[in-house]
């Protein structure tokens, strides 16, 4: 945010508490990653898409689920920069995280308890709240880490966070996928329980000069976001990084969200029933989770050793190979066991995306504007989460409903389209440097980073 020279001077002169990172704060921050992963895996990647398939049938499921997801992400895309500006002005970020989490929990518990349109609306609200909370949570990373161990702490968050996926998938394996209202209710409770330590034990240094949150702030935030996007040369590599992030998150998030539907269609194509296919989806996602946990630790370590830029390059190359293999499974009808291998590789690579690109973004972010710039970071992620499901919905509609291809074949073609976007992101990101920046003046934080 733009600040007057007087405010900047007072900020620089104000005494600050030493940045002491406690083990309890780190553990509590990491547990929130586990908590929200229970939601993302259990609701977004698994049970809600299967609920949509139950409601509308196999041939329409991809298109309908893609459009519902795109609507929710379009809304968060619009509001995410404003949310970031609000947290930069507020004294603390934790209250925003508490409110967004509670909204997500309530509307998750309401899923599948009414008709199709009411449930779709509940999902849209829950997903908006989840995405907002993820933005607030990411902006807390500097409070539980230092520059020297940021990749390590972020990688631990990713790795331990994916244990939350075990909980989500384990619920489905234990109870079956027939009673989806019960599944959503248990996921909501688990999300809340694991989130509470973060609310209580992550201690922020806080903003010593909080500012009013009002309509003038809305206008100022919008103007500042436009100015930041227009003046990309002031922040070398920022705009190119954000553009590249659109394309790789577009593809990766879309594949994650439709993995369960893809698995069911491949399983049915091998002669299994739909119920057996849904159980196979649970098992295949469990395989992906196992390797995601390992990947989170490995990629976090590699990011500290090689830097986030080189690490992200390796991650994207891995994803290119994964997309080719995943597409072939659907198009030429490879055996179901090959999907286990692809899911394991995808899980391992997935940990690398977040372990590398969160520290990469921090390298490009002036310390005084972390909340605002994470708003931009989140904004492009949300934009890709609009375009990805829309691209998927269009491709699967044309291939399955117009040309009458088998669902698994249409989905395989959709995966090839997403592969092209990953390749494009790799090309866009090549010139971006992750060398540490030296910040001056109003770009310095209220408290110097350590």
N, C-alpha and C positions, 0 to 999 in steps of 0.2 A: 504494500500500500504506500501511497505517497504520504510523506510526513513533512512537516515544516522543519526548518533548520533549528528552530527553538526546541521543538520536541526531541529532535535527534540529539541536541546538545545535552538536554536534561537526561536523556536515556543513557548517553555515554558517561555522564557524571554520576549516575545513580549507583550506589553500592549493590553488588549482586552476591547472592549466596554461591558458595562453591558448588560446582557440579559434581555431586557424589552419587554414583550409580550403585545401588544396593542389589544384592543377589535376589532379595524378595521382589524388588521392582521388576527385575529382568524376568523372573519366573512368572510373575503376574501378567506382564505384557505378552509373553509367549503363550500363556494359557488363553488369552483372548484370541490369538490366532487359531488355536485348537477349537475354541468355541464357535467362531464364525465359519470355520471349515465344516463343522457339523451341519450348519445351514446350507452352505454352498454345495456340498456333496449330496446331502440327504434330500434337499428340496430342488435346487436348480439342476443338478446333474443327473439325479436319479428318479425320485418318486413323483415329482410334479410332471415331468415329461411322460412317465408311464401312466399317470392319471389321465393326461390329455389323450394318450393313445387309447386308453380304455373308453373314453368318452366319444371320440370322433373317428376312431378306426385307424388302421395302419397307413392307408394311403394319404390321409389328410393330416396326420399327427405332426410331421415335420413342419408343414406350412403354418398350421395353427399355433404350435408351440413357438415357432420362430417369430411370429407376429406379436404374440403376447409378450414375449421377452423384449422385443424391440420397443414396444410402447413403454414399458417400465424404464428401459435404459434411456429412451428419448427424454423422459422427464428429469432423470438424475443428471443427464448431460447438460440440461439448461441450468439447473440450480447448483451444480458442484462448484463453479468458481465463486458464487455468492457464499456458499457454506465455508469455503476456505477463507474468504475475506472476513467473515463473521468470527471465525476462530482466531484470526490474527488480531482482531480488535478486542476480543474478550479477554478476561483475566486468565481463564483456564479453558482447556479443550475437553477435559474429562466430562463435564456436564453434557456437552453435545453428544459424546459417545454414549452416555447413559440413556439419554432420551431416544436416540436412534435405535439402540439395542432393544429397549422396551417395546417400541412400536413394532419392530421386526418380530419379536417374540409373540406378541399378541396376535398379529395377523397370520403368522405361521400356524398358530394353534387353531385358527378358524378355517384353514384350508380343507376343502372336500367335505364340508359340513352343510353346504347349501348347494344350489344349482350351479351349472357351468359358469354363468356370467358372474355370479357373486364370488365364486372361488377364484376365477380369473382376476377379479378386482382385488381380492385379498392378496393374491400372489404379487400383483403389481405393486401394491403398497409395501408388502414385506420386503420385496427385492429393492425398492427404492431406499427403504430404511437401512437394509443391509449394506448397500453400496455407499450410502452416506457415512455409516459407521466405519467402513473400511477406510474411507478418506481420513476421518478423524484419527483412526488408529495408526495409519501410516505416518501421520505427522507427529506422532509421539515417539518415533524411533530415536531422535536425538536425545530424548530424556532418559533413555535406558541404554545408551551406548556412547562411545567416543569415536573420533575419526579413525583411530587405529583398529577398533574391533567392530565397526559398523557392519561390515560384510558378514562377520562371524555371527553376531547377534541376529541379524536379519535372516541368515541361513538357519540358525537354530529355530527361529520363529516359524520359518517355512517347514522345516523338518518335523518339529513337534506338532505344528499346526495340522499337518496331514494325518496325525494320529486321530484327529477329530473325524476324519473320513472313515477310519476303522469303526468308530462308534456309530456313525450314520449307516454304513453298510451292514454292520453287525446287527443293528436293529432290524433291518430287512431280512437278514438271514435267520434271525431268531424267531421273528413273528410272522414271516412271510410277507408278501406284498399285497395281499387281498384287502386288508383293513387299512386303507390309506389315511382316514381321519385319525386313527390311533397313532400311526407312524408320524404324522405331522405334529401331533400333540407332544409326543415324547421328544422329538427333535427340538421343539420350542423350549421345553423344560431344560434339556441338556445345554442348549445354547446359553440360557440365562445363568445356570449354575456355574459354568466354567468362565463366564464373563465377569462375575462379581469380583474376583481378586484384583482384576485390572482397575476396576472402579475404586477400590479401597487402598491399594498399595503402590500404585504408580504415582509418585509425587512430582508434580511439575514445578519447575522454577518459576513459572508464571510470567505474565506480562506486567511489568511495573508501571506501564502507562496505558491502561485499557481505555478504549474510546467508545463512544456511544454506538449502539447498533440500531440504526433507524433508516428511514427512506433515503436520506442523503447518502448513507453508506452504500445503499443499493446502486444509486447512480454512480458514485465514486468507484465502486468495485467494477461495474460494467465498463466504465471509461478506462480504468487502469488495466483491466484484462485486455481490452482492445489495444491500448498503448503498448502493453508488453508483447502482444503478438506482432504488432507493427514494427517494433524496435528490436527485432531479434538480434541485430548486430551487437547490441549492448551486452548480450548474454551468449557468447559464442557456442554454437552447437545446439542451443535450446530448441529452436523451431524444427531443426532437422531431426533431432531425437524424438520430439513429440510426434512428428509426422511418421517417422519409422515405427514408432510404438503403435500408432493406429493400425498398421497393417499386420504386425505380428500378433498383437493381442486380438485383433479381429479374427484371425484364423484359429489361434490356439483356444480362446475362450469358446468359440463356436463348436469346435470339435469336442471339448469337454462337456458342453451342455447337451450334445446330442449323442454322446457315447452310449448311453443306455438304450436309446432307440435303435441305434445302429446294431448293437449287440443282439437285441431281440430279433431284428430282421435277418441278421446272418444266422442266428440260431434256428429260426423258423425255416430258413432256406435249407438247413441240413436235416430237417425232418422233426425237430422238436416242437412241442406245443408252445403256445404263448406263455403259459405259466412257467414252463421249464425255461423258456427264453429269458423271462424276467429274473429267475434265479441265477441263470448264467451271467446276466448283467451284473448282479451283485458280486459274483465270484471274480469276474474279470475286472471290475472296478477295485476289488480288494487287492488284486495283483498290481494294479496301477498304483494304489496307495502305498503298498509296501516299498516299491521302488521310488516313490516320491519322497518318502521319509529319508531314505538313503541319499537321494539326490539333493535334498535340502542341505544336509551337512556337507556333502562333497562340493557342491557348487558354491556354498558360502565360503568354504576354505579356499577354493580356487579363486574366488573374487578378491579375497585379501591378498593372495599370492600374485596373481596376474593383473589385477585391476578389473573393474566391472565391464569395460569395453571389450577386452579380449574374451572374457568369460561369456558375455552375451553372444559374441560371434560364434563361439563353439556351440552354444545352446541352439542357435538358429540353424546351424548346419545339421545338428542332430534332428531337429524338427522336420527339415526337408526330407530326410530319409524316412522318417516315421510316416509322413503324409503319403509318400509314394507307396509304402507297404500297406498302409490302411486302405488306400483307394483300391489296390489290387485285390484285397480280400473281398470287397463287395462286387467289383466289376467282373472278375473271373471266377468267383465262388471258391476261394481257398477254404480249407478245413477250419472249423471253429477254433482249434487249438492255436492257429497262427494269430488269432486276435489276442490271445493271452500274451504272446510275445510282444506284439505291437503295443498293447496296453502297458506292459511293464516298461518298455522303452519310453513311452509317452510320459508315464509317471516320473521316471528318473529325470527326463528333460524338463518337465514342468517345474520342478523345484528350482532349476537353474534360472528360469525366467524371472521369478520374483527375487531370488537371491542376488541376481546381477542388476536388474533394472531399477530397483529401489536405491541402492548406493549410487548407481549411474546418475539418476535424477538428482540426488543430493549434491553430487559433484558440480552440477550445472546450476544449482539453486543458491541465490544469495541468502545468507542466514536470517536476515530480517524479514524475509518473505516466504518462509517455508510453507506456511499454511496456504498462502495464495498460489504459490507455484505447484504445490501438491493439488490444489484445485484444478490447475491446468493439466497436470499429470492425470488426475482422475477424469477430467473432462474428455481428453482424447481416448482414454480407456473406455469411457461410456459411449463416446461416438462410435468406436469400433464395435461395441456391444449392441449398437443399433444396426450398423451396416452389416455386421456379420450374420445375425439371424435373418435379416432381410435378404441378403445374398443367398443364404441357405434356403430360405423359404421359396425364393424365385426359382433357383436351380432345381430343387426337388419337385416343385409344382410342375415345371416344364417337363422334366424327365419322367416323373412318375404318373402325374395326372393327365398331362397332354399327350406324351408319347407312349404311355402305358408300360414303361420299363418296370421291372421288379423293384420294390423299395430299396433293397440292398444295392442294386446296380445304380439307381438314381443317386443314392447317398454317396457311393463311391465316386461318381462323377463330381458331386459337390465337393468332396475332399480334394480332388485335383484342382478345382477352382480356388480353393483356399490355399493350396500349395503355392500357386502363383503369387498370392499376396505375401507369403512369407519370403519368397525370393525377392520381391520388390522391397520389402522392409530391409533386408540384408544389404541391398545395393544403396539404399538411402542412408543407412547408418555408417557406412564405411568411412566417410570423412570426419565423423564426430570424434573429438578427443575427450578422454576422461581425465586429463591432467588436472590436478587440484588448482582451483582458482584462488586468486588473492582479491578479496573484496574490500571496498573502501566506502566511506561516507554513509549514506542512508541505507546501503545494502548490508551493512554490518548488523549483526543481531543485537537485541537488547542485552544479551549475555554472550560473551565470546564463546565459540565452540571449542571443545577440548579434544 
